[in-house]
Amino acid sequence: MIESRDDLFLWVEKYRPQTIDECVLPEALKKNFKDYVTKGQLPTFLLCGTAGVGKTTIAKALCNEVGADYIMINGSDEGRSIDTLRTTIKNFASTVSLTDAKKVVIVDEADYMNSDSVQPALRNFIEQFSSNCSFIFTCNFKNRIIEPLHSRCSVIEFKIDSKDKQEIAATFFKRATNILKQEGIEFDPKVVSELIIKHFPDYRRILNELQRYSVSGKIDTGILVNLGQESFKQLVKDMKEKDFPEVRKWVSKNSELGTAQIFRELYDNASVVMQDNSIPQLVLILAEYQYKSAFVADQEINIMAALTEVMSHCKFK
């Protein structure tokens, strides 16, 4: 049963799972987390995986189930400042917990914390407050977390094996359709299924897309045209014409799609939109900037740099 919190507007928050059992995860991973809950105390975790797979949800559910007091720190914002360590985190971690469980500091998007100042300082915090406070770090790119932090954490990767994908997607399909029913939205199951297939396993993206398209009160085949096909055709047209300002506008408007999806669209459609002798060059460019995306501070600029190289070195049909 999905617990609705009517005071929240965003579906991703309104229907966020509150327990490990409610989370959509492979059974082996779910059992691993439940074993920690049974012990009643949480170690310091590093939760790794792609965007929207449930890392933050699991972190909160773990705290809820063991009854731990916790605070949330956004690593890409306040977590980039050493002052956050010296004030917010230190003040919280140094005071005694009101429950039997240790306190927990959840650092979301920890891979965006400064690796020269903030991350090294956290090593000492983990050890200094270990008797009273645990840390849960979430990240998309674990290679951006310094090794000394790795060694102080129980590292758990959110991976879905190929053999489990169909079952996990089916489980999320049930959850998504239950949410639509609770919100009173008419829907075509085939359309919901196609949306899930397109964005799986980014559960956050799927719910955000469903909420966005549900404004009209109906989820039907009319939204399929809007799932990126026409937008991608416009991008190809602008790139073919080497219209830098228009490509930049497109990237600014669609950067939330993410590097992986934009590059994948280009890669999958290369034989249709690009001359054969340009495809190898396209692949090399996409691979280079895909790798760089794990390190850059601004993904929009990285995407734009990649598309600029494609426009300069590749020929379209």
C-alpha positions in Angstrom: 0.0 0.0 0.0 1.4 3.4 -1.0 1.3 5.9 1.8 0.1 9.3 0.5 1.3 12.5 2.2 -1.3 14.9 1.0 0.6 18.1 2.1 3.4 17.4 -0.5 3.0 18.5 -4.1 5.8 16.6 -5.9 5.0 12.9 -6.4 8.6 11.9 -5.8 8.2 13.2 -2.2 4.6 12.5 -1.7 5.0 8.8 -2.5 8.6 8.3 -1.3 8.9 4.9 0.3 9.3 5.0 4.0 10.6 1.5 4.7 13.1 -0.8 3.0 10.3 -3.2 2.0 8.6 -0.4 0.1 11.7 0.4 -2.0 12.0 -1.0 -5.5 15.3 -2.9 -5.3 16.7 -6.3 -6.2 16.0 -8.8 -3.4 19.6 -9.4 -2.6 20.2 -5.7 -2.1 17.0 -5.3 -0.1 18.0 -8.2 2.2 21.4 -6.6 2.7 19.8 -3.3 4.0 17.3 -5.2 6.1 20.1 -7.1 7.8 21.6 -3.7 8.9 18.2 -2.7 10.2 17.9 -5.9 12.2 21.2 -5.1 14.0 19.7 -1.7 15.0 22.8 0.4 14.2 24.0 1.8 10.9 27.7 1.8 9.8 29.0 4.6 7.6 27.8 3.9 4.0 28.8 5.0 0.6 25.8 4.4 -1.7 26.7 4.5 -5.4 24.6 4.4 -8.5 23.1 6.3 -11.4 20.6 9.1 -10.8 17.1 8.3 -9.5 17.7 4.7 -8.5 16.7 5.3 -4.8 19.9 6.0 -3.0 18.6 8.9 -1.0 15.3 7.1 -0.4 17.2 4.1 1.1 19.3 6.4 3.3 16.1 8.0 4.7 14.4 4.6 5.1 17.3 3.2 7.0 17.2 6.0 9.4 13.4 5.7 9.8 13.6 2.0 10.5 16.3 2.1 13.1 14.8 5.3 14.7 17.8 7.4 14.1 17.9 11.2 14.2 19.4 12.5 11.0 20.1 15.6 9.0 20.4 16.1 5.2 23.4 17.9 3.6 23.4 18.6 -0.1 27.0 17.9 -1.3 26.6 19.9 -4.5 25.5 23.0 -2.5 26.2 23.5 1.2 28.5 20.4 1.2 31.1 22.2 -1.0 32.0 24.6 1.9 34.3 23.6 4.7 32.2 25.9 6.9 29.4 23.4 6.7 31.6 20.8 8.4 32.7 23.2 11.1 29.2 24.3 12.0 26.2 22.3 10.8 27.7 18.8 10.8 30.0 19.2 13.9 27.2 20.7 16.0 24.8 17.9 15.0 27.3 15.0 15.3 28.8 16.1 18.6 25.5 16.2 20.6 24.0 13.2 22.2 21.2 11.3 20.4 17.7 11.3 21.9 17.2 7.7 20.7 19.0 4.4 21.2 20.4 4.6 17.7 23.3 6.7 16.7 22.7 9.9 14.8 23.2 9.9 11.1 24.4 12.6 8.7 23.1 12.0 5.1 25.4 13.7 2.6 23.5 13.7 -0.7 25.5 14.1 -4.0 28.7 13.6 -2.0 30.7 13.4 -5.3 30.3 17.1 -5.7 32.1 17.9 -2.4 35.5 19.5 -2.8 38.0 16.7 -2.9 40.9 18.9 -1.8 39.3 20.3 1.4 35.9 19.0 2.4 36.4 15.3 1.6 39.7 15.0 3.4 38.3 16.8 6.5 35.4 14.3 6.6 37.9 11.5 7.2 38.6 12.9 10.7 34.9 13.6 11.4 33.9 10.0 10.7 36.5 8.8 13.2 36.0 11.6 15.8 32.3 11.1 16.1 32.1 7.3 15.3 30.7 6.5 18.8 27.8 8.9 18.4 27.2 9.4 14.7 27.3 7.6 11.4 27.4 9.0 7.9 25.6 8.0 4.7 27.1 9.4 1.5 25.3 9.1 -1.8 27.0 9.6 -5.2 26.5 9.0 -8.9 30.3 8.8 -9.6 32.2 6.9 -6.9 35.5 7.7 -8.6 35.0 11.3 -7.5 35.1 10.2 -3.8 38.7 10.1 -2.4 40.1 6.7 -1.5 40.4 7.5 2.3 36.7 8.0 2.4 36.1 4.8 0.5 38.1 2.8 3.0 36.0 4.2 5.9 32.7 3.3 4.4 30.6 0.2 3.6 30.4 0.7 -0.2 27.1 -0.5 -1.8 26.5 -0.2 -5.5 22.9 0.1 -6.8 23.2 -2.3 -9.8 20.4 -4.2 -11.4 21.5 -7.4 -13.2 20.0 -8.0 -16.6 18.1 -11.0 -15.3 16.4 -8.8 -12.6 15.5 -5.9 -14.9 12.2 -7.1 -16.1 11.0 -8.1 -12.6 12.1 -4.8 -11.1 10.5 -2.7 -14.0 7.3 -4.7 -13.5 7.3 -3.9 -9.8 7.8 -0.2 -10.5 5.0 -0.3 -13.1 2.6 -1.4 -10.4 3.7 1.4 -8.2 3.4 4.0 -10.9 -0.1 2.9 -11.9 -1.2 2.8 -8.3 0.0 6.4 -7.9 -1.9 7.4 -11.1 -5.1 5.8 -9.7 -4.7 7.6 -6.3 -4.2 10.9 -8.1 -7.3 10.2 -10.3 -5.4 10.2 -13.5 -6.7 8.3 -16.5 -3.9 6.3 -18.2 -3.1 3.9 -21.0 -1.0 1.0 -19.4 1.0 0.6 -22.6 2.0 4.3 -22.5 3.1 4.1 -18.9 5.0 0.9 -19.7 6.8 2.7 -22.6 7.7 5.6 -20.4 9.2 3.3 -17.8 11.2 1.4 -20.4 12.6 4.7 -21.8 13.9 6.0 -18.5 14.4 2.9 -16.3 15.9 2.7 -13.8 15.7 6.4 -13.1 12.5 6.1 -10.9 12.6 9.8 -10.0 12.6 10.8 -13.7 9.7 8.5 -14.4 7.5 9.9 -11.7 8.4 13.5 -12.6 7.5 12.8 -16.3 4.2 11.1 -15.3 3.3 14.1 -13.1 4.2 16.5 -15.8 2.2 14.8 -18.5 -0.7 14.2 -16.1 -1.6 17.9 -15.9 -4.3 17.3 -18.5 -5.8 14.6 -16.4 -4.9 11.8 -18.8 -1.8 9.8 -19.8 -2.3 8.4 -23.3 -0.6 7.9 -26.7 -0.6 11.7 -27.2 2.5 12.0 -24.9 4.6 9.6 -26.9 5.4 12.1 -29.5 6.6 14.4 -26.8 9.1 11.9 -25.3 12.0 13.5 -27.2 11.6 12.4 -30.9 10.6 15.8 -32.3 13.0 17.6 -30.0 15.9 15.3 -31.1 15.0 15.9 -34.8 15.3 19.7 -34.2 18.7 19.2 -32.6 20.0 17.3 -35.6 18.7 19.9 -37.9 20.4 22.7 -36.0 23.7 20.7 -35.8 23.6 20.0 -39.6 23.2 23.7 -40.3 26.0 24.4 -37.7 23.6 26.9 -36.0 25.6 27.3 -32.8 23.1 29.7 -31.0 20.2 27.3 -31.7 22.1 24.3 -30.5 23.1 26.1 -27.4 19.4 27.0 -26.8 18.5 23.4 -27.2 21.1 22.2 -24.8 20.0 24.8 -22.2 16.4 23.7 -22.5 17.1 19.9 -22.5 20.2 19.5 -20.4 18.1 17.9 -17.7 17.9 14.8 -20.0 21.5 14.2 -19.0 24.7 13.4 -20.8 24.0 9.7 -21.1 20.6 10.1 -22.8 21.6 12.8 -25.2 24.7 11.0 -26.3 22.8 7.7 -26.6 20.2 9.3 -28.9 23.0 10.5 -31.2 24.8 7.2 -31.0 21.7 5.1 -31.7 20.6 7.3 -34.7 24.1 7.9 -36.1 23.5 5.7 -39.2 20.3 7.6 -40.0 21.5 11.2 -39.5 25.2 11.0 -40.3 27.4 10.1 -43.2 29.0 6.7 -42.8 32.6 8.0 -42.7 31.8 10.4 -39.9 30.3 7.8 -37.5 33.7 6.6 -36.1 34.6 10.2 -35.3 31.2 10.7 -33.6 31.8 7.6 -31.4 35.2 8.8 -30.3 33.9 12.3 -29.4 30.9 10.9 -27.5 33.1 8.5 -25.6 35.6 11.2 -24.6 32.9 13.6 -23.3 31.0 10.8 -21.6 34.1 10.1 -19.6 34.6 13.7 -18.8 31.1 14.0 -17.5 32.2 12.2 -14.4 34.5 15.0 -13.5 33.1 18.3 -14.8 31.3 20.8 -12.5 28.9 21.9 -15.2 27.3 19.2 -17.3 25.6 21.6 -19.7 28.9 23.1 -20.8 30.3 19.6 -21.2 27.4 18.6 -23.4 27.7 21.8 -25.5 31.5 21.2 -25.9 30.8 17.7 -27.2 28.1 18.8 -29.7 30.4 21.6 -30.9 33.1 19.1 -31.7 30.5 16.9 -33.5 29.4 19.9 -35.6 33.1 20.7 -36.4 34.3 17.3 -37.3 31.3 15.2 -38.5 29.1 15.5 -41.6 25.4 15.0 -41.6 23.3 13.5 -44.3 
